[in-house]
Amino acid sequence: MEEHEIHLKSIADIQKLVPGWKASHPLAAVIDFTKFDEHTQDEVRISGDFYSIMFKNYCPSQLRYGRKVCDFQDGNLVCIAPKQTIVLESTSSDVDNKMGWGLYFHPDLIRGTSLDLKMKDYSFFEYDTAEALHLSDKEKQTLLDCILKIRDELDENIDQHSQSLIVSNIEVFLNYCMRYYGRQFLTRKKENRGIIAQVDQILRKQFEQDKIDQKIMTVAELADRVHLSPNYMSDLLKKETGMNAQDHIHYHLIERAKTMLMATGGPINQIAYELGFEYPQYFSRLFRKKTGLSPNEFRQLN
């Protein structure tokens, strides 16, 4: 199967994938997918210089972003950050009451605004498609209402109020997405507990070794072990336990450090190296931050 690559530099470039559509604003767009024939080559890799948010309940093209294919027929919302690569794979579907739309906005639209400072909080832009947002009918309608407001503003003649109105409506939309992801974490407690147990098991095994012959496990490495994206795993852990992924790694590391400090009178530097620290002073700083004591002070008290 021949693979094609397309990089979209501007909002107007979206017409390469959606023939017949034309941009009405240089930095943002709302597209009703049901009104256009989408690009359906056998397989195409796509990257863009802007944020992309897509919702569908039908599949002229399946989307692969991360580890798995997203079947849009499930009615999923997918959020993709700039510079990320997705793969569209040709398929077909025939459903009644088709619904599909896309919201796209360039970082230049929000640059220097309050939303620009908040974008790092919308961590769902780094989730895999397998971690897409599953919406209730009420949630679908709420997001659609936001989309229609954004579309209406994009269709207006650009004036001194255009940017602030478009950006504020996008921010409202993203805040609803954050709320709905929070709901999704809560409604999947059973599945989440299994992931938490798996994370703890991996970390216990990692730090139960007599000596760690490698650097300390990173969040990305831990996420790969449980087949999740780093942001999704970290957000899930934070929602369920109050600690993000890095906190979990540090918790198990400090617990192991306490055991080693009490079991041996060896040099602190040697313990730091055995725990996987390249620089012992970083171990000492982290230990004090997490316990309120230096390694030597902890050893003397115990």
Wavefront OBJ file of the C-alpha trace (Angstrom):
o trace
v 0.000 0.000 0.000
v 1.438 3.337 -1.053
v 1.692 5.879 1.733
v 1.272 9.587 1.085
v 2.446 12.411 3.318
v 0.795 15.806 3.609
v 1.904 18.688 5.827
v -0.602 21.480 6.336
v 1.101 24.782 7.092
v -1.974 26.981 7.174
v -5.687 26.695 7.844
v -6.339 27.229 4.124
v -4.294 24.077 3.378
v -7.096 21.955 4.865
v -8.761 22.124 1.464
v -6.138 19.589 0.308
v -8.069 17.063 2.393
v -11.559 18.511 2.046
v -12.071 19.444 -1.616
v -14.610 22.183 -2.165
v -14.139 23.776 1.224
v -12.638 27.278 1.473
v -11.340 29.081 4.540
v -13.242 32.176 5.670
v -10.636 33.132 8.296
v -6.826 32.834 8.008
v -6.256 31.378 11.494
v -9.322 29.310 12.378
v -11.952 27.129 10.757
v -15.038 25.094 11.509
v -15.922 22.416 8.955
v -19.153 20.436 8.679
v -17.792 17.138 7.339
v -21.210 15.978 6.159
v -21.214 18.685 3.465
v -17.939 17.681 1.811
v -16.294 14.586 0.355
v -13.236 13.880 2.432
v -9.812 12.760 1.250
v -9.806 8.945 1.175
v -6.535 7.771 -0.344
v -5.469 4.285 0.709
v -3.291 5.716 3.480
v -2.087 9.233 4.131
v 0.102 10.627 6.911
v -0.920 14.135 7.891
v 0.690 16.733 10.102
v -0.257 20.351 10.623
v 0.943 23.542 12.237
v -2.327 24.065 14.112
v -4.651 22.510 16.687
v -7.227 20.049 15.346
v -10.389 18.838 17.077
v -12.653 16.392 15.263
v -15.922 14.672 16.048
v -17.779 12.147 13.887
v -20.243 9.305 14.163
v -19.304 7.797 10.795
v -16.091 6.629 9.134
v -15.179 7.527 5.565
v -11.638 7.465 6.980
v -10.349 5.872 10.148
v -7.763 7.853 12.035
v -4.622 6.449 13.642
v -2.843 8.679 16.147
v -0.632 6.976 18.692
v -0.973 3.237 19.189
v -4.447 2.418 17.916
v -7.012 3.242 15.262
v -9.883 5.479 16.283
v -13.198 4.254 14.905
v -15.167 7.470 14.557
v -18.355 5.464 14.294
v -18.213 5.210 18.091
v -18.832 8.966 18.214
v -15.450 10.003 19.582
v -13.886 13.433 19.957
v -10.183 13.566 19.105
v -7.883 16.504 19.938
v -4.527 16.813 18.176
v -1.728 19.273 18.915
v 0.361 21.069 16.256
v 3.195 19.075 14.649
v 1.646 15.727 15.616
v 1.243 13.149 12.848
v -1.972 11.253 12.216
v -2.688 8.542 9.662
v -5.952 8.391 7.729
v -6.847 4.956 6.411
v -9.533 4.533 3.757
v -12.673 2.734 4.892
v -16.422 3.151 4.459
v -19.557 3.438 6.529
v -23.212 4.114 5.984
v -25.117 5.408 9.001
v -28.272 7.428 9.425
v -28.145 10.905 10.925
v -24.519 11.520 10.073
v -22.835 14.082 12.266
v -19.281 15.308 11.936
v -17.385 18.528 12.398
v -13.878 19.798 12.852
v -12.494 22.808 14.712
v -9.051 24.017 13.697
v -7.091 26.981 15.022
v -3.532 28.168 14.547
v -1.325 29.049 17.553
v -0.982 32.553 16.084
v -4.693 33.109 16.753
v -4.244 32.769 20.516
v -0.690 34.073 20.837
v -0.471 36.666 23.600
v -3.959 35.904 24.927
v -4.958 34.336 28.247
v -5.849 31.149 26.343
v -2.269 30.887 25.108
v -1.112 30.622 28.731
v -3.752 27.984 29.485
v -3.074 25.633 26.565
v -0.608 23.584 28.613
v -3.490 22.715 30.966
v -5.444 21.065 28.146
v -3.325 17.930 28.271
v -5.866 15.947 26.222
v -4.217 17.332 23.068
v -1.453 14.787 23.721
v -3.708 11.765 24.299
v -3.784 8.815 21.901
v -6.908 8.259 19.824
v -7.597 5.184 21.953
v -8.082 7.689 24.789
v -10.566 9.794 22.821
v -13.467 11.519 24.530
v -16.745 9.587 24.444
v -19.649 12.015 24.600
v -23.214 11.673 25.827
v -25.971 13.107 23.644
v -26.245 16.129 25.934
v -22.484 16.702 25.790
v -22.507 16.403 22.003
v -25.164 19.092 21.802
v -23.302 21.406 24.188
v -20.115 21.165 22.149
v -22.051 21.579 18.913
v -23.603 24.775 20.274
v -20.097 26.077 20.960
v -18.962 25.070 17.481
v -21.860 26.922 15.868
v -21.039 30.091 17.801
v -17.429 29.888 16.657
v -18.517 29.226 13.073
v -20.898 32.179 13.081
v -18.155 34.481 14.317
v -15.722 33.181 11.691
v -18.296 33.988 9.005
v -18.538 37.608 10.174
v -16.385 40.320 8.611
v -13.153 40.630 10.603
v -13.113 43.646 12.919
v -11.386 44.732 16.148
v -13.556 42.348 18.199
v -13.155 39.239 16.039
v -10.095 37.723 17.672
v -11.270 38.135 21.268
v -14.711 36.684 20.492
v -13.332 33.720 18.558
v -10.687 32.986 21.182
v -13.104 33.294 24.105
v -15.535 30.874 22.458
v -12.723 28.396 21.766
v -11.721 28.647 25.420
v -15.287 27.859 26.513
v -15.270 24.863 24.165
v -11.978 23.564 25.594
v -13.191 24.044 29.153
v -16.199 21.853 28.382
v -13.823 19.234 26.967
v -11.840 19.333 30.203
v -15.039 18.868 32.222
v -16.158 15.937 30.091
v -12.770 14.227 30.312
v -13.034 14.594 34.089
v -16.414 12.865 33.913
v -14.969 10.129 31.721
v -12.248 9.384 34.258
v -14.905 9.097 36.987
v -17.134 6.732 35.002
v -14.242 4.367 34.293
v -13.165 3.749 37.862
v -13.046 -0.033 37.471
v -10.731 0.148 34.461
v -8.719 2.910 36.138
v -8.120 0.836 39.264
v -6.584 -1.872 37.096
v -4.224 0.642 35.504
v -3.227 2.058 38.907
v -2.484 -1.433 40.201
v -0.406 -2.145 37.101
v 1.558 1.103 37.529
v 2.295 0.335 41.177
v 3.337 -3.221 40.335
v 5.759 -2.020 37.653
v 7.301 0.568 39.973
v 7.571 -1.816 42.925
v 9.376 -4.320 40.733
v 11.630 -1.574 39.389
v 12.715 -0.404 42.831
v 12.816 -3.792 44.556
v 15.951 -4.689 42.637
v 19.127 -4.758 44.717
v 20.700 -2.365 42.268
v 19.198 -0.384 39.440
v 21.543 -0.668 36.472
v 19.820 2.029 34.483
v 18.497 5.537 34.834
v 15.317 6.093 36.775
v 12.205 5.181 34.803
v 10.666 8.173 33.044
v 6.973 8.959 32.754
v 7.112 8.150 29.033
v 8.677 4.733 29.723
v 6.092 3.949 32.391
v 3.253 4.995 30.088
v 4.597 2.749 27.345
v 4.529 -0.201 29.757
v 0.811 0.286 30.416
v 0.026 1.155 26.765
v -1.197 4.687 27.410
v 0.008 8.116 26.390
v 2.042 9.889 29.121
v -0.487 12.703 29.551
v -3.510 10.422 29.757
v -1.831 8.122 32.278
v -0.675 11.049 34.391
v -4.110 12.695 34.342
v -5.802 9.400 35.201
v -3.478 8.865 38.179
v -3.999 12.439 39.344
v -7.786 12.092 39.218
v -7.795 8.758 41.057
v -4.980 9.149 43.591
v -4.141 12.845 43.813
v -0.631 12.096 42.505
v 0.479 12.367 38.890
v 2.773 9.866 37.202
v 5.977 11.625 38.261
v 4.729 11.698 41.853
v 4.148 7.927 41.728
v 7.657 7.300 40.440
v 9.133 9.531 43.149
v 6.994 7.878 45.854
v 8.316 4.392 45.080
v 11.844 5.702 44.656
v 11.825 7.473 48.054
v 10.325 4.421 49.766
v 13.150 2.318 48.359
v 15.674 4.961 49.402
v 14.354 4.890 52.981
v 14.795 1.103 53.105
v 18.346 1.352 51.784
v 19.275 4.136 54.203
v 18.066 2.102 57.166
v 19.575 -1.188 55.984
v 23.074 0.000 55.227
v 25.556 2.486 56.545
v 27.039 2.979 53.104
v 27.788 6.401 51.612
v 24.806 8.464 50.463
v 26.453 8.888 47.064
v 26.607 5.123 46.586
v 22.922 4.734 47.461
v 22.069 7.486 44.981
v 23.975 5.702 42.206
v 22.305 2.371 43.040
v 18.899 4.040 42.805
v 19.714 5.227 39.307
v 20.738 8.827 39.959
v 23.537 10.140 37.802
v 24.128 13.047 40.194
v 23.897 12.295 43.952
v 23.057 15.903 44.818
v 19.812 15.575 42.866
v 18.887 12.571 44.995
v 19.545 14.540 48.173
v 17.425 17.477 46.978
v 14.552 15.199 45.964
v 14.710 13.278 49.245
v 14.532 16.474 51.289
v 11.686 17.796 49.145
v 9.626 14.651 49.672
v 10.432 13.938 53.332
v 11.541 17.258 54.812
v 14.833 15.653 55.824
v 18.205 15.104 54.193
v 19.212 11.449 53.703
v 21.681 11.732 56.595
v 19.070 13.293 58.892
v 16.618 10.505 58.051
v 19.259 7.867 58.776
v 20.127 9.415 62.138
v 16.489 9.567 63.225
v 15.891 5.956 62.309
l 1 2 3 4 5 6 7 8 9 10 11 12 13 14 15 16 17 18 19 20 21 22 23 24 25 26 27 28 29 30 31 32 33 34 35 36 37 38 39 40 41 42 43 44 45 46 47 48 49 50 51 52 53 54 55 56 57 58 59 60 61 62 63 64 65 66 67 68 69 70 71 72 73 74 75 76 77 78 79 80 81 82 83 84 85 86 87 88 89 90 91 92 93 94 95 96 97 98 99 100 101 102 103 104 105 106 107 108 109 110 111 112 113 114 115 116 117 118 119 120 121 122 123 124 125 126 127 128 129 130 131 132 133 134 135 136 137 138 139 140 141 142 143 144 145 146 147 148 149 150 151 152 153 154 155 156 157 158 159 160 161 162 163 164 165 166 167 168 169 170 171 172 173 174 175 176 177 178 179 180 181 182 183 184 185 186 187 188 189 190 191 192 193 194 195 196 197 198 199 200 201 202 203 204 205 206 207 208 209 210 211 212 213 214 215 216 217 218 219 220 221 222 223 224 225 226 227 228 229 230 231 232 233 234 235 236 237 238 239 240 241 242 243 244 245 246 247 248 249 250 251 252 253 254 255 256 257 258 259 260 261 262 263 264 265 266 267 268 269 270 271 272 273 274 275 276 277 278 279 280 281 282 283 284 285 286 287 288 289 290 291 292 293 294 295 296 297 298 299 300 301 302
